[in-house]
């Protein structure tokens, strides 16, 4: 009996690669291939640019990078462990003197296809077009001439290069690389319509808070819509840059996730495999009739035929997949894991002996300390689970080949030094909070006084100038006050590096310490830091995290890691403690110093970067977002205040400590947020545009109040002036509806502001008298003359004479004429009013929103 194989075993791999570490990268790739084969996989996919590491950047301009990539590929082609399994690896390649980001697919020492990336990524931290070109020849293959070293192994002179599919004996395989999945014109769509049942994606996707679901939803959606199997392989870890690649390699079929790797972890190699039934793909696609019609009309891809089967004839007993539910980390968990893993990669690859942190007892430095403690917990857990690489790295870091970490506090004491750098401006409370937290996480802790060093620096200044600077509280100026704060902050940076270099020496241990910074993303955005103070460090695990998220993280860590000292830290107001205390108590808080709250800073940051807002656009959005608590004028002042300080302090971003990238509104000047560092802090043109809108909003509000007064009942109200030649005055009376204006047979002229329910207007005294009834006279007389209307609109000098003459009035520029111009006033009130009539007898005919059937009319 003939049997047809239908079940395939496929593998995705998560690798912790390191840019230009060709030997280490090769060994990790080889290990993943061996693991995939051991699990019965017939196809192994890996991450993007896994041979070189993704973060080589301008090293992609060097010929050595391409040479060594071919050498690594040669080793893989020669290795017997790579036989009898289709392998695709990522590497850079030059084709016809053009550099491409490629997947190289091979089987049994033969290269089957070189597939270049077709859509490159240039947003966020990505700059791919700086180094690579996209392949634009859709459904086209060319011959690529192999280097001699590869020809000797494969016995091939040329191989297919371009956009094609692999056809094995039992299925068809298509390819896309990272950004192609995210693009509206994804490669998997036409490939799946042409019969590709398996789509393979090698990616280099980095972590951002609250973004993990986007990737998963994309792949679930693509397989739900197109049907088929999707293999997604991603990097994980720090490969030498500010980003942390987030793992999450997985396999999906027909809208379901069936297997995945961890998002965060210390393992250098993690392989996930799944058994999938090809008939499930075929029947699913066939059930979507609109898809089958599109497939029947699809343009064909060139196919490379491969005499190899992914399935086996005797697969009836092999159980196929079961869908899984993807469990997402909370943002607090992400902060506890992502930066901690990033710190571990940096530490073990830097060759240093640990970390040094100036611990102030505040939210930021305490968050950094707890992240290091979380790192120690992850290390101990990995060693307990038998991870030999983590154990060897730990032994090398501490300088003891026999050491086995078992308890996080004990490990922290070996590799983590914290120091409270107090001054005469420091409080007992912050000193106690720092000490208590250090005891609970296990760091080697010290408390020192910096007053002697500060005094020595100021003594030099006084000796040269003969001047003694004072704090504002002691009668000094603002400049003196700021300089005295900055010298304290900068002394702490100098002492931090001194202790980092010598503390392990003083303790009789080998190596040095890396200095950790603790400035959050909001303070970087506002520039609320001293240039070259403790924000200047080797690396910063919280430089991309907001103060709001850090507070939530501390609440989480307090319970998760059993750290009661966090309670006091959260309850204390954030403070730099650089100014003198008032009766032993804090006289300085961060939010008062900054002139804005951390919640407001987060909002500014998101609007500036994520929404692409300058000052004017930010104002336009915030007047609605903050309408319940601030007036437009107050919003305008806040926006101006932020942008002034942002502009003044932007230069600090050029020396910002390399930080873990976690937020999409990060002001990191190195790669993510490219802007000038010298601004015109007056922002005159932009702020003038805001001022005009503030005035118009006030004008509209005043006009709206007038409208509410004019239309306060459903009856007709009018002020009549029936005295010919403006003699005498009338009363405001209720009038009945009328359908058409009467003829002005008397030629009498009169003025007034009144309202009509219908389209008609009263144009003569006799008709007006006919419509009036003494029994319907209002109990109160209301005078709403043209002058009062105009004065209301111009209340409190809402619009200056200069603006009136330039923007709002007719040719003579007279303020008195503003209310006589219906087009002009309609323009001013365009959000509430519309012009209904421009009859010759009218100067103004407008309709209030919500009162469309009413006319407000001003007659000559």
Residue pairs with C-beta under 8 A, 6 or more apart in sequence:
3 313
3 314
3 316
4 170
4 313
5 170
5 309
5 311
5 312
5 313
5 315
6 170
6 277
6 278
6 279
6 311
6 315
7 275
7 276
7 277
7 278
7 311
7 312
7 315
7 318
7 320
8 42
8 43
8 170
8 171
8 198
8 275
8 276
8 278
8 310
8 311
9 39
9 40
9 41
9 42
9 273
9 274
9 275
9 276
9 310
9 318
10 41
10 42
10 43
10 45
10 198
10 229
10 231
10 251
10 273
10 274
10 276
10 310
11 32
11 35
11 36
11 39
11 41
11 43
11 44
11 45
11 271
11 272
11 273
12 45
12 231
12 232
12 233
12 249
12 250
12 251
12 259
12 261
12 271
12 272
12 273
13 32
13 36
13 44
13 45
13 46
13 47
13 233
13 249
13 269
13 270
13 271
13 272
14 47
14 233
14 234
14 235
14 236
14 247
14 248
14 249
14 261
14 262
14 267
14 269
14 270
14 271
14 272
15 25
15 28
15 29
15 32
15 46
15 47
15 50
15 235
15 236
15 268
15 269
16 28
16 235
16 236
16 237
16 239
16 267
16 268
16 269
16 345
17 24
17 25
17 28
17 47
17 50
17 53
17 54
17 235
17 237
17 239
18 24
18 25
18 53
18 239
18 240
18 349
19 52
19 53
19 54
19 55
19 56
19 57
19 59
19 239
19 240
19 241
20 52
20 53
20 56
20 59
20 65
21 53
22 51
22 52
22 68
22 69
22 71
22 72
25 50
25 51
25 52
25 53
25 72
26 51
26 72
26 75
26 76
28 50
28 268
28 269
29 46
29 50
29 51
29 72
29 76
29 89
30 76
30 79
30 81
30 82
31 269
32 44
32 46
32 269
32 271
33 44
33 76
33 81
33 82
33 85
33 87
34 81
35 269
35 271
36 44
36 85
36 271
36 273
37 44
37 81
37 84
37 85
39 271
39 273
40 273
41 85
41 273
42 85
42 86
42 308
42 309
42 310
42 311
43 85
43 86
43 173
43 198
43 200
43 231
43 310
44 85
44 86
44 87
44 88
45 88
45 200
45 201
45 202
45 231
45 233
46 87
46 88
46 89
46 90
46 202
46 233
47 54
47 90
47 202
47 203
47 204
47 233
47 234
47 235
47 245
47 249
48 54
48 90
48 101
48 177
48 178
48 202
48 203
48 204
48 234
48 235
49 56
49 90
49 91
49 92
49 101
49 204
50 89
50 90
50 91
50 202
50 235
51 69
51 72
51 73
51 89
51 90
51 91
52 59
52 60
52 65
52 68
52 69
52 91
52 92
53 239
53 240
54 204
54 235
54 239
54 245
55 239
55 240
55 241
55 243
56 65
57 127
57 130
57 131
58 130
58 131
59 65
60 92
60 99
60 131
60 132
61 131
65 92
66 92
66 93
66 94
69 91
69 92
69 93
70 147
70 149
70 150
71 149
72 91
73 89
73 91
73 104
73 150
74 149
74 150
74 153
76 82
76 87
76 89
76 106
77 106
77 109
77 111
77 150
77 153
77 154
78 109
78 153
82 106
82 109
83 108
83 109
84 108
85 107
86 105
86 106
86 107
86 112
86 166
86 168
86 306
86 308
86 310
87 105
87 106
87 107
88 103
88 104
88 105
88 106
88 175
88 200
88 202
89 103
89 104
90 101
90 102
90 103
90 104
90 177
90 202
91 102
91 104
92 99
92 100
92 101
92 102
92 131
92 132
93 99
93 100
93 102
93 104
93 114
93 116
93 144
94 100
95 114
95 116
95 142
95 144
95 161
98 133
99 131
99 132
99 133
100 116
100 117
100 132
100 133
100 135
101 116
101 117
101 120
101 128
101 132
101 177
102 114
102 115
102 116
102 117
103 113
103 114
103 115
103 175
103 177
103 200
103 202
104 111
104 113
104 114
104 115
105 111
105 112
105 113
105 114
105 115
105 166
105 175
106 112
106 154
107 306
107 308
109 153
109 154
110 154
110 156
111 146
111 150
111 154
111 156
111 159
112 159
112 160
112 166
112 304
112 306
113 159
113 160
113 161
113 164
113 166
113 175
113 304
114 144
114 159
114 160
114 161
114 162
115 162
115 163
115 164
115 175
115 177
116 134
116 135
116 161
116 162
116 163
117 128
117 132
117 134
117 135
117 177
117 178
117 179
117 180
118 134
118 135
118 136
118 138
118 163
118 176
118 177
118 180
118 187
119 134
119 179
119 180
119 183
119 185
119 187
120 128
120 129
120 132
120 133
120 134
120 179
121 128
121 178
121 179
121 182
122 128
122 129
124 206
124 664
124 672
125 206
125 241
125 242
125 243
125 661
125 671
125 672
126 179
127 671
128 179
135 162
135 163
137 162
137 163
138 163
139 163
139 164
139 299
139 300
139 301
139 302
140 162
140 163
140 302
141 160
141 161
141 162
141 163
141 164
141 302
141 304
142 160
142 161
142 162
143 158
143 159
143 160
143 161
144 158
144 159
144 160
144 161
145 157
145 158
146 154
146 156
146 157
146 158
146 159
150 156
151 157
160 302
160 304
162 302
163 187
163 301
163 302
164 301
164 302
164 303
164 304
165 172
165 173
165 174
165 191
165 194
165 195
165 196
165 301
165 302
165 303
165 304
166 172
166 173
166 303
166 304
166 306
167 173
167 303
167 304
167 305
167 306
168 306
168 308
168 309
168 310
169 306
169 307
169 308
169 309
170 278
170 309
170 310
170 311
171 197
171 198
171 278
171 310
171 311
172 195
172 196
172 197
172 198
172 303
173 196
173 197
173 198
173 199
173 200
174 187
174 188
174 191
174 192
174 196
174 198
174 199
174 200
174 301
175 187
175 191
175 199
175 200
175 201
176 186
176 187
176 188
176 191
176 199
176 200
176 201
177 201
177 202
177 203
178 201
178 202
178 203
178 204
178 205
180 186
180 187
180 188
180 201
181 188
181 201
181 203
181 218
181 219
181 222
181 232
182 218
186 222
188 196
188 199
188 201
188 222
188 226
188 228
188 230
189 222
189 226
190 298
190 299
190 301
191 199
191 301
192 199
192 226
192 227
192 228
192 285
193 226
193 291
193 294
193 295
193 298
194 295
194 298
194 299
194 300
194 301
195 295
196 228
196 301
197 228
197 229
197 278
197 281
197 282
198 228
198 229
198 230
198 231
199 222
199 228
199 229
199 230
199 231
200 231
200 233
201 230
201 231
201 232
201 233
202 233
203 232
203 233
203 234
203 235
204 234
204 235
204 245
205 215
205 234
205 235
205 245
205 246
205 248
206 243
206 244
206 245
206 246
206 661
207 243
207 244
207 245
207 246
207 263
207 334
207 338
207 661
207 662
208 661
208 662
208 663
208 664
209 331
209 334
209 335
209 545
209 549
209 662
209 663
210 331
210 334
211 664
212 246
212 248
212 263
212 328
212 329
212 334
213 326
213 328
215 232
215 248
216 248
216 250
216 257
216 326
219 230
219 232
219 250
219 252
219 257
220 252
220 255
220 256
220 257
221 255
222 230
223 229
223 230
223 252
223 253
223 254
223 255
223 256
224 254
224 255
226 285
226 291
227 254
227 281
227 284
227 285
227 288
227 291
228 253
228 254
228 281
228 285
229 251
229 252
229 253
229 276
229 281
230 251
230 252
230 253
231 251
232 248
232 249
232 250
232 251
232 252
233 249
234 245
234 246
234 247
234 248
234 249
235 245
235 247
236 245
236 246
236 247
236 261
236 262
236 263
236 264
236 265
236 270
237 244
237 245
237 268
237 341
237 342
237 345
238 244
238 245
238 341
238 342
238 345
238 346
238 349
239 245
240 349
241 671
242 544
242 658
242 659
242 660
242 661
242 668
242 670
242 671
242 672
243 661
244 338
244 339
244 341
244 342
244 660
244 661
246 263
246 264
246 338
247 261
247 262
247 263
247 264
247 265
247 270
248 260
248 261
248 262
248 263
249 260
249 261
249 270
249 272
250 257
250 258
250 259
250 260
250 261
250 272
251 257
251 258
251 259
251 260
251 272
251 274
251 276
251 321
252 258
253 276
253 280
253 281
253 321
254 280
254 281
254 284
256 321
256 323
257 323
257 324
257 326
258 274
258 276
258 321
258 322
258 323
258 324
259 272
259 273
259 274
259 321
259 324
260 272
260 324
260 326
261 270
261 271
261 272
262 270
263 329
263 337
264 329
264 334
264 337
264 338
264 340
264 341
265 341
266 341
266 344
266 378
266 379
266 382
266 387
266 390
267 382
267 387
267 389
268 389
274 321
275 318
275 319
275 320
275 321
276 320
276 321
277 320
277 321
278 311
280 320
285 291
285 292
285 295
286 292
312 318
329 337
330 556
331 549
331 552
331 553
332 549
332 552
332 553
332 555
332 556
332 557
333 556
334 662
335 367
335 371
335 545
335 549
335 550
335 553
335 662
336 370
336 371
336 374
336 553
336 556
336 557
336 560
337 374
337 378
338 660
338 662
339 371
339 541
339 542
339 545
339 660
339 662
340 371
340 372
340 374
340 375
340 378
340 541
341 375
341 378
342 541
342 660
343 355
343 371
343 372
343 375
343 539
343 541
344 375
344 378
344 379
346 514
346 539
347 354
347 355
347 397
347 415
347 514
348 393
348 396
348 397
350 514
351 511
352 397
352 511
352 512
352 513
352 514
353 397
353 398
353 399
353 415
353 504
353 509
353 510
353 511
353 512
353 513
354 397
354 414
354 415
354 416
354 417
354 504
354 511
354 513
354 514
355 372
355 415
355 416
355 417
355 513
355 514
355 515
355 516
356 417
356 418
356 419
356 496
356 499
356 500
356 503
356 513
356 514
356 515
356 516
357 365
357 368
357 369
357 372
357 416
357 417
357 418
357 419
357 443
357 515
357 516
357 518
358 365
358 418
358 419
358 420
358 421
358 492
358 496
358 518
358 534
359 365
359 366
359 369
359 418
359 419
359 420
359 434
359 437
359 438
359 443
359 445
360 420
360 421
360 430
360 434
360 518
360 577
361 420
361 429
361 430
361 431
361 432
361 433
361 434
361 437
361 569
361 572
362 430
362 569
362 572
362 574
362 575
363 547
363 550
363 551
363 554
363 569
363 570
363 574
364 518
364 519
364 520
364 523
364 542
364 547
364 550
364 574
365 434
365 518
366 433
366 434
366 437
366 554
366 566
366 569
367 518
367 542
367 545
367 550
367 553
367 554
368 516
368 517
368 518
368 540
368 541
368 542
369 416
369 418
369 437
369 438
369 441
369 443
370 437
370 441
370 553
370 554
370 557
370 561
370 563
370 566
371 541
371 542
372 412
372 416
372 441
372 443
372 516
373 408
373 412
373 416
373 441
373 442
373 443
373 561
374 557
374 561
376 405
376 408
376 409
376 411
376 412
376 415
376 416
376 442
377 408
377 561
379 390
379 394
379 405
379 408
379 411
380 405
380 406
380 407
380 408
380 411
382 390
383 390
383 391
383 394
383 404
383 405
383 406
384 406
391 404
391 405
394 403
394 405
394 411
395 401
395 402
395 403
397 415
397 511
398 414
398 415
398 509
399 509
399 510
399 511
405 411
408 441
408 442
409 441
409 442
410 442
411 442
412 441
412 442
412 443
412 444
413 442
413 443
413 444
414 444
414 509
416 441
416 442
416 443
416 444
417 443
417 444
417 445
417 446
417 499
417 500
417 503
417 513
418 434
418 438
418 443
418 444
418 445
418 446
419 445
419 446
419 447
419 448
419 495
419 496
419 499
420 430
420 431
420 434
420 435
420 445
420 446
420 447
420 448
421 448
421 450
421 492
421 495
421 496
422 430
422 431
422 447
422 448
422 449
422 450
423 449
423 450
423 451
423 454
423 488
423 577
424 451
424 580
425 488
425 577
425 578
425 579
425 580
425 581
426 577
427 577
427 581
427 584
427 585
427 586
428 584
429 568
429 572
430 572
430 575
430 577
431 447
432 568
433 565
433 568
433 569
433 572
434 445
434 447
435 445
435 447
436 565
436 568
437 563
437 565
437 566
437 569
438 445
439 445
439 565
440 562
440 563
440 564
440 565
441 561
441 563
444 503
444 507
446 499
448 495
450 488
450 491
450 492
450 495
453 491
453 494
453 495
454 487
454 488
454 491
457 487
457 491
458 468
458 469
458 484
458 487
461 467
461 469
462 468
469 476
469 480
469 483
469 484
470 476
470 480
470 484
471 480
471 481
471 484
471 579
471 580
472 478
472 480
472 481
472 579
473 579
473 580
473 582
473 587
474 580
476 484
481 579
484 578
485 530
485 576
485 578
485 579
486 530
486 533
488 578
489 530
489 533
489 534
489 576
489 578
490 530
490 532
490 533
492 533
492 534
493 532
493 533
493 534
493 536
493 537
496 515
496 534
496 537
497 515
499 513
500 512
500 513
500 514
500 515
501 512
501 513
503 513
504 510
504 511
504 512
504 513
514 538
514 539
515 537
515 538
516 537
516 538
516 539
516 540
516 541
517 534
517 535
517 536
517 537
517 538
517 539
517 540
517 543
517 657
517 659
518 534
518 535
518 537
518 540
518 542
519 529
519 534
519 535
519 540
519 542
519 543
519 657
520 542
520 543
520 545
520 546
520 547
520 550
521 542
521 543
521 544
521 545
521 546
521 605
521 659
521 662
521 663
521 665
521 666
521 667
522 528
522 546
522 547
522 598
522 601
522 602
522 605
523 529
523 535
523 547
524 535
524 543
524 652
524 653
524 656
524 666
524 667
524 668
525 601
525 604
525 605
525 608
525 646
525 665
525 667
526 594
526 596
526 601
526 642
526 645
526 646
526 649
527 645
527 646
527 648
527 649
527 650
527 652
527 653
528 590
528 593
528 594
528 649
529 535
529 652
531 651
531 652
531 655
532 655
535 656
535 657
536 655
536 657
537 657
538 657
538 658
539 657
539 658
539 659
539 660
540 657
540 658
540 659
540 660
541 659
541 660
542 550
542 659
542 660
543 656
543 657
543 658
543 659
543 660
543 666
543 668
544 659
544 660
544 661
544 662
544 663
544 666
544 668
545 553
545 660
545 662
545 663
546 598
546 601
546 602
546 605
546 663
547 574
547 598
547 601
547 602
548 598
548 599
548 602
551 570
554 566
554 569
554 570
555 566
555 570
557 563
557 566
558 564
558 566
558 567
558 570
573 586
573 589
573 590
573 591
574 589
574 590
574 591
574 598
575 586
575 588
575 589
575 590
576 588
576 590
576 593
577 586
577 588
578 588
579 587
579 588
580 587
581 587
590 598
591 597
591 598
594 601
594 645
595 641
595 645
596 604
596 638
596 641
596 642
600 638
600 642
601 642
602 665
603 622
603 625
604 618
604 639
604 642
604 646
605 663
605 665
605 667
606 665
607 613
607 617
607 618
607 621
607 622
608 618
608 646
608 665
609 664
609 665
609 666
609 667
609 673
610 664
610 665
611 617
611 621
613 621
614 686
615 639
615 640
615 643
615 683
615 686
615 687
615 690
616 686
616 689
616 690
616 693
618 639
618 643
619 635
619 636
619 639
619 690
619 693
620 693
622 630
622 635
622 638
622 639
623 632
623 635
623 697
626 635
630 638
632 693
632 694
632 697
632 698
633 694
633 698
636 690
636 691
636 693
636 694
639 690
640 683
640 687
640 690
643 683
643 686
644 681
644 682
644 683
646 679
647 679
647 680
647 681
647 683
648 679
648 681
650 667
650 669
650 675
650 676
650 677
650 678
650 679
651 677
651 678
653 667
653 668
653 669
653 673
653 677
654 669
654 677
656 667
656 668
656 669
656 670
658 670
659 666
659 668
661 668
661 672
666 672
666 673
667 673
669 675
669 677
692 803
692 807
695 798
695 799
695 800
695 803
696 799
696 828
698 796
698 798
699 793
699 794
699 798
699 799
699 828
699 829
700 828
700 829
700 831
700 832
702 792
702 793
702 795
702 798
703 792
703 793
703 828
703 829
703 832
703 833
704 832
705 792
706 784
706 789
706 792
706 793
707 832
707 833
707 848
707 851
707 856
709 782
709 784
710 717
710 753
710 755
710 784
710 856
711 755
711 848
711 851
711 854
711 856
715 734
715 735
716 734
716 735
716 736
716 737
716 754
716 755
716 756
716 757
717 732
717 733
717 734
717 735
717 754
717 755
717 778
717 782
718 732
718 733
718 735
718 752
718 753
718 754
718 755
718 762
718 768
719 730
719 731
719 732
719 752
719 753
719 754
719 782
719 783
719 784
719 785
720 730
720 731
720 732
720 733
720 750
720 752
720 754
720 768
721 728
721 729
721 730
721 750
721 751
721 752
722 728
722 730
722 748
722 750
722 765
722 768
722 769
723 729
723 750
724 748
724 749
724 750
725 749
726 750
726 751
730 752
731 777
731 778
731 781
732 778
732 781
732 782
732 783
732 784
733 772
733 776
733 777
733 778
734 776
734 777
734 778
735 762
735 768
735 771
735 772
736 771
737 757
737 758
738 756
738 758
738 760
738 762
738 771
739 758
739 759
739 760
740 758
740 759
740 760
741 760
741 761
741 762
741 763
742 760
742 762
742 763
742 764
742 766
742 767
743 763
743 764
744 763
744 764
745 764
745 766
746 764
746 765
746 766
748 764
748 765
749 860
750 765
750 859
751 786
751 859
751 860
752 785
752 859
753 784
753 785
753 786
753 789
753 856
753 857
753 858
754 762
754 857
754 859
755 854
755 855
755 856
755 857
756 762
756 854
756 855
756 857
757 853
757 854
758 853
759 855
761 839
761 841
761 842
761 855
761 857
761 859
762 768
762 771
763 841
763 859
786 819
786 858
789 819
789 858
790 815
790 816
790 818
790 819
793 818
793 819
793 825
793 828
794 815
794 818
799 808
801 815
804 813
804 815
804 818
805 813
808 818
808 824
808 828
809 815
809 817
809 818
809 821
809 824
810 817
810 820
810 821
810 824
818 824
818 825
819 825
819 843
819 844
819 858
820 843
820 844
820 858
821 843
822 835
822 838
822 842
822 843
822 844
822 845
822 846
823 835
825 833
825 844
825 846
826 833
826 834
826 835
826 846
829 846
832 848
832 849
833 846
833 847
833 848
833 849
834 846
834 847
835 845
835 846
836 845
836 846
836 847
836 855
837 845
837 855
838 845
839 845
841 859
841 860
842 857
842 858
842 859
843 858
843 859
843 860
844 856
844 857
844 858
845 855
845 856
845 857
846 855
846 856
847 854
847 855
847 856
848 854
848 856
